[in-house]
Structure formats: structure tokens, C-alpha cells
């Protein structure tokens, strides 16, 4: 599973969260899917992605982009 921050066109703003296993049944009933995750680890990944985005924006601003 990958989290994207902002537009998917800017592929650098993404965080890999590991693999999930989903089995699809086209004849089955629509049902919500709940995916468990380690919230502390996810928060760390989100913070790291936000920091990387801010650093990229600062570099781009210095370059006049």
C-alpha cells in the first residue's frame, strides 16, 4: 500500500506502508474493508514525507522554481 500526498503526478510525495492482501470476489456483496496498521509508524512516515516535501519546496524556491 502506498500513501500519496497531493497529486499522484508528483510521485515523490509518496510513502510505502507495506503490503496488504485483498481478495476480490466480483460476484460478492459490496463490503467495507478495514486495514489495520501501526499508527505510530504511519505517523513517522507521514512526518518524514512532510519534511521531505518542505525541503524540496525550499530547494525549488532557492532555484527560482
N, CA, C and O atoms as a DFTB+ gen file, in Angstrom:
260 C
 N C O
     1  1       0.856      -1.152       0.000
     2  2       0.000       0.000       0.000
     3  2       0.910       1.224       0.000
     4  3       1.935       1.249       0.680
     5  1       0.526       2.227      -0.763
     6  2       1.294       3.463      -0.844
     7  2       0.388       4.648      -0.573
     8  3      -0.696       4.751      -1.148
     9  1       0.823       5.533       0.291
    10  2       0.102       6.771       0.551
    11  2       0.671       7.862      -0.338
    12  3       1.887       8.043      -0.399
    13  1      -0.192       8.587      -1.023
    14  2       0.222       9.720      -1.844
    15  2      -0.245      10.997      -1.164
    16  3      -1.375      11.079      -0.684
    17  1       0.624      11.984      -1.127
    18  2       0.302      13.290      -0.568
    19  2       0.235      14.280      -1.715
    20  3       1.231      14.518      -2.399
    21  1      -0.942      14.857      -1.926
    22  2      -1.110      15.765      -3.050
    23  2      -1.416      14.966      -4.301
    24  3      -2.054      13.915      -4.240
    25  1      -0.963      15.464      -5.421
    26  2      -1.246      14.849      -6.711
    27  2      -0.383      13.609      -6.937
    28  3       0.787      13.583      -6.555
    29  1      -0.960      12.592      -7.555
    30  2      -0.176      11.401      -7.896
    31  2       0.842      11.708      -8.978
    32  3       1.807      10.965      -9.157
    33  1       0.626      12.827      -9.718
    34  2       1.601      13.200     -10.748
    35  2       2.954      13.491     -10.122
    36  3       3.991      13.260     -10.744
    37  1       2.950      13.998      -8.896
    38  2       4.206      14.257      -8.199
    39  2       4.541      13.009      -7.378
    40  3       4.309      12.966      -6.169
    41  1       5.081      12.012      -8.045
    42  2       5.299      10.690      -7.450
    43  2       6.243      10.708      -6.268
    44  3       6.273       9.746      -5.500
    45  1       7.023      11.776      -6.092
    46  2       7.964      11.822      -4.962
    47  2       7.235      11.954      -3.633
    48  3       7.781      11.583      -2.595
    49  1       6.010      12.477      -3.644
    50  2       5.259      12.679      -2.403
    51  2       4.466      11.431      -2.041
    52  3       3.240      11.462      -1.937
    53  1       5.181      10.350      -1.855
    54  2       4.512       9.102      -1.512
    55  2       5.290       8.389      -0.416
    56  3       6.491       8.598      -0.247
    57  1       4.591       7.554       0.316
    58  2       5.198       6.778       1.387
    59  2       4.701       5.345       1.269
    60  3       3.495       5.098       1.285
    61  1       5.625       4.409       1.151
    62  2       5.261       2.992       1.109
    63  2       4.942       2.528       2.522
    64  3       5.703       2.785       3.455
    65  1       3.820       1.846       2.675
    66  2       3.391       1.388       4.005
    67  2       3.388      -0.131       4.126
    68  3       2.893      -0.670       5.116
    69  1       3.919      -0.809       3.161
    70  2       3.954      -2.260       3.234
    71  2       2.887      -2.894       2.357
    72  3       2.114      -2.203       1.693
    73  1       2.860      -4.204       2.365
    74  2       1.933      -4.951       1.512
    75  2       0.657      -5.302       2.259
    76  3       0.662      -5.518       3.471
    77  1      -0.443      -5.353       1.501
    78  2      -1.709      -5.831       2.043
    79  2      -2.235      -6.906       1.089
    80  3      -1.903      -6.913      -0.097
    81  1      -3.035      -7.789       1.606
    82  2      -3.596      -8.869       0.799
    83  2      -5.111      -8.685       0.738
    84  3      -5.802      -8.786       1.752
    85  1      -5.613      -8.415      -0.460
    86  2      -7.059      -8.232      -0.644
    87  2      -7.533      -9.257      -1.660
    88  3      -6.940      -9.402      -2.728
    89  1      -8.591      -9.959      -1.329
    90  2      -9.189     -10.912      -2.259
    91  2     -10.496     -10.330      -2.766
    92  3     -11.397     -10.026      -1.984
    93  1     -10.595     -10.177      -4.078
    94  2     -11.785      -9.602      -4.688
    95  2     -12.691     -10.703      -5.216
    96  3     -12.223     -11.663      -5.828
    97  1     -13.988     -10.559      -4.977
    98  2     -14.981     -11.504      -5.464
    99  2     -16.007     -10.708      -6.271
   100  3     -16.882     -10.069      -5.688
   101  1     -15.915     -10.736      -7.610
   102  2     -16.814      -9.924      -8.423
   103  2     -18.285     -10.300      -8.254
   104  3     -19.156      -9.497      -8.590
   105  1     -18.584     -11.475      -7.753
   106  2     -19.969     -11.899      -7.530
   107  2     -20.437     -11.605      -6.113
   108  3     -21.608     -11.804      -5.792
   109  1     -19.535     -11.134      -5.268
   110  2     -19.861     -10.942      -3.862
   111  2     -20.594      -9.639      -3.586
   112  3     -20.828      -8.827      -4.482
   113  1     -20.940      -9.468      -2.342
   114  2     -21.642      -8.279      -1.874
   115  2     -20.610      -7.204      -1.547
   116  3     -19.542      -7.503      -1.013
   117  1     -20.930      -5.959      -1.866
   118  2     -20.029      -4.865      -1.526
   119  2     -19.919      -4.760      -0.009
   120  3     -20.923      -4.760       0.704
   121  1     -18.692      -4.671       0.464
   122  2     -18.468      -4.591       1.906
   123  2     -17.308      -3.635       2.172
   124  3     -16.387      -3.524       1.364
   125  1     -17.361      -2.946       3.309
   126  2     -16.229      -2.068       3.656
   127  2     -14.994      -2.909       3.973
   128  3     -15.100      -4.047       4.430
   129  1     -13.839      -2.334       3.724
   130  2     -12.576      -3.019       4.020
   131  2     -11.878      -2.246       5.130
   132  3     -11.680      -1.036       5.020
   133  1     -11.511      -2.935       6.182
   134  2     -10.747      -2.328       7.270
   135  2      -9.323      -2.873       7.205
   136  3      -9.113      -4.084       7.142
   137  1      -8.361      -1.975       7.222
   138  2      -6.959      -2.377       7.151
   139  2      -6.272      -1.887       8.420
   140  3      -6.208      -0.686       8.679
   141  1      -5.764      -2.821       9.199
   142  2      -5.044      -2.462      10.408
   143  2      -3.645      -1.974      10.079
   144  3      -3.027      -2.447       9.125
   145  1      -3.145      -1.032      10.862
   146  2      -1.783      -0.549      10.658
   147  2      -1.257      -0.008      11.979
   148  3      -2.018       0.279      12.903
   149  1       0.046       0.121      12.044
   150  2       0.715       0.661      13.223
   151  2       0.656       2.183      13.116
   152  3       1.374       2.779      12.314
   153  1      -0.198       2.810      13.923
   154  2      -0.404       4.254      13.791
   155  2       0.854       5.057      14.105
   156  3       1.082       6.096      13.485
   157  1       1.666       4.609      15.039
   158  2       2.901       5.333      15.364
   159  2       3.857       5.294      14.168
   160  3       4.457       6.311      13.821
   161  1       3.998       4.139      13.548
   162  2       4.875       4.022      12.380
   163  2       4.337       4.859      11.222
   164  3       5.108       5.492      10.501
   165  1       3.011       4.863      11.041
   166  2       2.419       5.665       9.968
   167  2       2.663       7.149      10.219
   168  3       2.976       7.888       9.286
   169  1       2.523       7.594      11.467
   170  2       2.779       9.000      11.790
   171  2       4.229       9.375      11.498
   172  3       4.502      10.472      11.011
   173  1       5.153       8.472      11.792
   174  2       6.567       8.718      11.496
   175  2       6.782       8.856       9.987
   176  3       7.508       9.741       9.536
   177  1       6.154       7.985       9.220
   178  2       6.292       8.047       7.769
   179  2       5.675       9.320       7.208
   180  3       6.240       9.931       6.302
   181  1       4.532       9.725       7.731
   182  2       3.885      10.945       7.279
   183  2       4.751      12.155       7.619
   184  3       4.899      13.056       6.794
   185  1       5.322      12.188       8.816
   186  2       6.197      13.292       9.213
   187  2       7.434      13.353       8.321
   188  3       7.860      14.437       7.921
   189  1       8.010      12.195       8.010
   190  2       9.186      12.160       7.136
   191  2       8.841      12.654       5.736
   192  3       9.619      13.387       5.125
   193  1       7.687      12.258       5.230
   194  2       7.263      12.709       3.904
   195  2       7.017      14.206       3.906
   196  3       7.404      14.892       2.960
   197  1       6.380      14.730       4.952
   198  2       6.118      16.166       5.048
   199  2       7.422      16.948       5.104
   200  3       7.540      18.005       4.484
   201  1       8.401      16.436       5.845
   202  2       9.703      17.093       5.935
   203  2      10.397      17.082       4.576
   204  3      10.964      18.094       4.164
   205  1      10.359      15.959       3.882
   206  2      10.986      15.866       2.561
   207  2      10.314      16.823       1.580
   208  3      10.991      17.454       0.768
   209  1       8.981      16.935       1.649
   210  2       8.263      17.854       0.772
   211  2       8.669      19.296       1.060
   212  3       8.864      20.082       0.133
   213  1       8.798      19.647       2.333
   214  2       9.192      21.006       2.710
   215  2      10.619      21.307       2.245
   216  3      10.904      22.406       1.769
   217  1      11.508      20.330       2.386
   218  2      12.889      20.518       1.941
   219  2      12.963      20.692       0.423
   220  3      13.719      21.526      -0.074
   221  1      12.170      19.898      -0.313
   222  2      12.137      20.046      -1.777
   223  2      11.610      21.420      -2.174
   224  3      12.148      22.068      -3.072
   225  1      10.550      21.856      -1.492
   226  2       9.971      23.170      -1.791
   227  2      10.988      24.277      -1.520
   228  3      11.084      25.228      -2.296
   229  1      11.748      24.165      -0.429
   230  2      12.764      25.168      -0.114
   231  2      13.865      25.188      -1.175
   232  3      14.310      26.257      -1.593
   233  1      14.305      23.997      -1.608
   234  2      15.333      23.930      -2.673
   235  2      14.806      24.533      -3.962
   236  3      15.512      25.285      -4.633
   237  1      13.552      24.203      -4.317
   238  2      12.952      24.751      -5.535
   239  2      12.836      26.266      -5.455
   240  3      13.057      26.959      -6.448
   241  1      12.489      26.787      -4.272
   242  2      12.364      28.238      -4.095
   243  2      13.732      28.911      -4.273
   244  3      13.822      29.991      -4.856
   245  1      14.787      28.274      -3.773
   246  2      16.124      28.816      -3.933
   247  2      16.556      28.838      -5.396
   248  3      17.299      29.723      -5.820
   249  1      16.091      27.870      -6.152
   250  2      16.429      27.778      -7.578
   251  2      15.516      28.643      -8.431
   252  3      15.711      28.750      -9.641
   253  1      14.528      29.257      -7.810
   254  2      13.609      30.132      -8.540
   255  2      12.520      29.379      -9.288
   256  3      11.994      29.880     -10.282
   257  1      12.180      28.197      -8.829
   258  2      11.135      27.399      -9.481
   259  2       9.784      27.690      -8.905
   260  3       8.790      27.107      -9.336
